[in-house]
Amino acid sequence: MFEKYEFIESINDEHKVYLVKNIQDGCYYVKKVLDIYDKNIYELLLNNHFVGIPQVVEISEDNGQLTVFEKFISGKNLDEILNEGRSFFVYEVKEIIIEICQILKQLNKIAPVVHRDIKPSNIIMNNDGPYLIDFNTAKFVDKNKSRDTVLLGTEGYAAPEQYGFASSNMQTDIYALGILMKELATRNTSRLLSKDLENIISRCTRLDPKDRFSNYDELIEALAPTNKQKKNTNHHKYALVGFRSDKLYIKIFASLWYLAIVYVGFTMNVDNTTGAMLFFDRLGCSLAFIAMTLFGGNYLNIHEKLSLTKTNKVVRVILVVIVDYLLGVAIIFATLLIQTLIESIISLV
């Protein structure tokens, strides 16, 4: 079985994860050699296709190890994205968590499975949506067991019951989803949590599993926006810097800031300039400050698109200030150029 796979590169030597290529079909796969596993879980993934979970194509058990071949999913995991400085708005966090809930829901329709290791590094963001990976610590829920016999999970994301206080179940993964929400919403931003998301996270992460959401549908219902909110969400990402926040005082400050820019820009006087030419000078100044505000506030995640977030925070701030200044100068220069062209046309006429 192994002969048809060509080694390409190591993904994680420590955890024995490798990228391989099937020389028969030319497709790429991930090969994992597991020491800790439940073979029945991987047989479930082998015999069923789940949206949002890499398709397992072959498994082989030998000498207490399980070798797994699964389809390679292109993209970055959420941990890598967060480490690059990417920040997520509340609506984006909700969308990601809802999609993960849908993945877990379809899995549990076949059999009651608890993943037990939901965290940023185990979620790959692909063009098709998020993929939940690494079912090494997953197990079938056993209602007859009062506690887990093997303590597995990642510190910070593992629910209290994973430390031997009770048996893992659906609420165990809901706890991890609550921690994931908080991580996505707060790691790279100074924005405060919205009240509704804060309440949802609080309920997900209650110490007693009985106090958490009882199932994924209940969590989805809490996260899903109303029809009115859905209509506004489509335009949320295009909102100006300051208006993407759910906080009223931030929106008020942003309104005053933009009004101040327009007021100062269109009341300024330029020596020996009147009429239409003065209008262009004022327009250029206003547009320059608005553009600098949008760029400095990372409008439409422009910092990530320019790879500014791949540097450390100090270098990033310096680069943002420099680019911001050059952007303002460029807009003013462009306005002056248009003004000169108009003057030339008028003189010819």
Secondary structure as GFF3:
##gff-version 3
##sequence-region A 1 349
A	DSSP	three_ten_helix	2	4	.	.	.	ID=ss1
A	DSSP	beta_strand	5	12	.	.	.	ID=ss2
A	DSSP	beta_strand	17	22	.	.	.	ID=ss3
A	DSSP	beta_strand	28	34	.	.	.	ID=ss4
A	DSSP	alpha_helix	39	47	.	.	.	ID=ss5
A	DSSP	beta_strand	56	62	.	.	.	ID=ss6
A	DSSP	beta_strand	65	71	.	.	.	ID=ss7
A	DSSP	beta_strand	76	77	.	.	.	ID=ss8
A	DSSP	alpha_helix	78	83	.	.	.	ID=ss9
A	DSSP	alpha_helix	90	110	.	.	.	ID=ss10
A	DSSP	beta_strand	113	114	.	.	.	ID=ss11
A	DSSP	three_ten_helix	120	122	.	.	.	ID=ss12
A	DSSP	beta_strand	123	126	.	.	.	ID=ss13
A	DSSP	beta_strand	129	132	.	.	.	ID=ss14
A	DSSP	beta_strand	139	140	.	.	.	ID=ss15
A	DSSP	three_ten_helix	160	163	.	.	.	ID=ss16
A	DSSP	alpha_helix	170	186	.	.	.	ID=ss17
A	DSSP	alpha_helix	195	204	.	.	.	ID=ss18
A	DSSP	three_ten_helix	209	211	.	.	.	ID=ss19
A	DSSP	alpha_helix	216	223	.	.	.	ID=ss20
A	DSSP	alpha_helix	227	236	.	.	.	ID=ss21
A	DSSP	alpha_helix	248	267	.	.	.	ID=ss22
A	DSSP	alpha_helix	275	296	.	.	.	ID=ss23
A	DSSP	three_ten_helix	299	301	.	.	.	ID=ss24
A	DSSP	alpha_helix	302	305	.	.	.	ID=ss25
A	DSSP	three_ten_helix	308	310	.	.	.	ID=ss26
A	DSSP	alpha_helix	313	348	.	.	.	ID=ss27
###
